[in-house]
Amino acid sequence: MAVKGLDLTATSLAEMSSILDVIKEPATLLSLDYRILAYNQAYQAIYGEIQGADKTCYQVSHGYSVPCDQAGESCPLKRCQETGQKQRVLHLHNTDQGQEHVDVELTPVRNSENDVICYLEIMHLVKEARATPGEGAGMVGRSAAFSRMLEMLRRAAPSTITVLLLGESGTGKELAARALHDASLRSRGPFVTVECSGLTESLFESELFGHERGAFTGAVGRKKGLIEAARGGTLFLDEIGEIPLPQQVKLLRLIETGTYRTVGGIEPMHADFRLVCATHRNLKQQVEEGRFRQDLYYRISAFPIDLPSLRERPEDLPLLIDVLLKRIVGGDSVQITESALSVLKRYAFPGNIRELRNILERGVLLADDGRIDLQHLPKECLVMEEDVQASVINSQDSIEHILPLDVFEQRYLNHLVKVFKGDNKQLADQLGISERTLYRKLSRLK
């Protein structure tokens, strides 16, 4: 461990410094003015040796010239100063392999007079998601919306609380559930997925609870259910909003009592799993309509986490394209042109990341020169782009007649209102403005 310029008094600095090497994860001591006073061997192994004296945490970790809160991010040290309490925040830190997600935990260190003399910073590496291209099938992203979701996953993972993942189809709910499992105390146990949609009542019971030999016609042997298969691990109920009411009663009993019976069985069996559920449905609305039990809803929604749509994280699109191309057979040698990327950035992606992967798989097959261009994109991606271009080209006001910008903006918005299939929030996201700003502009059109 390296120690630099510790000038604190009224405490044993040598003892404080030696403690850092006991911590297995990267750790530092920070002064009240953000300077890195000491760091342990784990920090040096991952981030390298800090060159030069009086380096600050925001310089080394982020390359900023000002503290994080002045650079538009949440600063745990600033929050520690304001509250006097331990703080935790998810950040992107510089490493030799590029920027990576780090779960930062900052704790004030006090002397015998209860004065804060420095801060202990422990950096928990996030292995369940990446912020740079690489191998593997985990989550990828670096946008603010993605980071908020990832931070919620990290908060819930170590506990036993039931998590409800909410998001549109194709947003990666199973990947998020897997990340919860991998970061939990049950990570060495099994991760079992139950596809709830399309299961009949009898099939649901047999799949979930298992059955005994002779329980029904065709049951020639005992079958272990998915609850038993998930023992010691995580049970992931995907699209739980699709479960009909009769099955919901049996699922509620399982959650409340922790016991179940196999189909045709007599003896109760004890379940041992951590429950994670997911849906693209509005369960609150289904409760109001009587299609989902209210008591079951409150049982599974103890810790809801919203997964952002691809429309809400457009800055992640280039990174996702890079990563997905590497995962597609033959895609590692294929690139996407700037013009095609520009069109995709304006596309609404109703199918989210799943749809993006389909688009790229199609492009890989069509791009003979190894470059996915406009002609390789599906027509639905180009409809809006072509309509806008046609509107400009066929306008009665040619390039020789220059329009005022506000007039052009009104005509453009009027065209978008006619052709855009999403709602105002989606349109505002695509235009890069707030929904309130869009509302004001549309009001002027009327």
Order of alpha helices (4+ residues) and beta strands (2+ residues): beta-alpha-beta-beta-alpha-alpha-alpha-beta-beta-beta-beta-beta-alpha-beta-alpha-beta-alpha-beta-beta-alpha-beta-alpha-beta-beta-beta-alpha-alpha-beta-alpha-beta-alpha-alpha-beta-alpha-alpha-alpha-alpha
